[in-house]
Amino acid sequence: ASGDGKINSNDLSYIVDAMIKNKRWSAAQNQALDVNRDGKINSVDLSYVVDAMVKGKAIRQD
């Protein structure tokens, strides 16, 4: 989501900033932050990233 090609705490920060501060980045970054592709950046996306980091779950890229 942060654009560095890795799933890490930077991605969590970007999602939290989008949720709380209503920050937006490039179209590509916003698309990556919307992990479940529902058109919103929210706690569901945050959960997907946490699961990827902690549980090693894959994030679908389609």
Contacts in CASP RR format, 6 or more apart in sequence:
PFRMAT RR
TARGET T0000
AUTHOR 0000-0000-0000
METHOD contacts of the structure
MODEL  1
ASGDGKINSNDLSYIVDAMIKNKRWSAAQNQALDVNRDGKINSVDLSYVV
DAMVKGKAIRQD
1 10 0 8 1.000
1 11 0 8 1.000
1 14 0 8 1.000
1 15 0 8 1.000
1 29 0 8 1.000
1 32 0 8 1.000
1 33 0 8 1.000
1 35 0 8 1.000
1 49 0 8 1.000
2 8 0 8 1.000
2 10 0 8 1.000
2 11 0 8 1.000
2 13 0 8 1.000
2 14 0 8 1.000
2 29 0 8 1.000
3 28 0 8 1.000
3 29 0 8 1.000
3 32 0 8 1.000
4 10 0 8 1.000
7 49 0 8 1.000
7 52 0 8 1.000
7 53 0 8 1.000
7 59 0 8 1.000
8 53 0 8 1.000
9 53 0 8 1.000
11 33 0 8 1.000
11 49 0 8 1.000
12 46 0 8 1.000
12 49 0 8 1.000
12 50 0 8 1.000
12 53 0 8 1.000
14 23 0 8 1.000
14 25 0 8 1.000
14 29 0 8 1.000
14 33 0 8 1.000
15 33 0 8 1.000
15 41 0 8 1.000
15 45 0 8 1.000
15 46 0 8 1.000
15 49 0 8 1.000
16 46 0 8 1.000
17 23 0 8 1.000
18 24 0 8 1.000
18 30 0 8 1.000
18 33 0 8 1.000
18 41 0 8 1.000
19 41 0 8 1.000
19 42 0 8 1.000
19 43 0 8 1.000
19 46 0 8 1.000
24 30 0 8 1.000
25 33 0 8 1.000
30 41 0 8 1.000
33 41 0 8 1.000
33 45 0 8 1.000
34 40 0 8 1.000
34 41 0 8 1.000
34 45 0 8 1.000
35 44 0 8 1.000
35 45 0 8 1.000
35 48 0 8 1.000
35 49 0 8 1.000
35 59 0 8 1.000
36 44 0 8 1.000
36 45 0 8 1.000
36 48 0 8 1.000
38 44 0 8 1.000
48 57 0 8 1.000
48 59 0 8 1.000
49 59 0 8 1.000
51 57 0 8 1.000
52 58 0 8 1.000
52 59 0 8 1.000
END
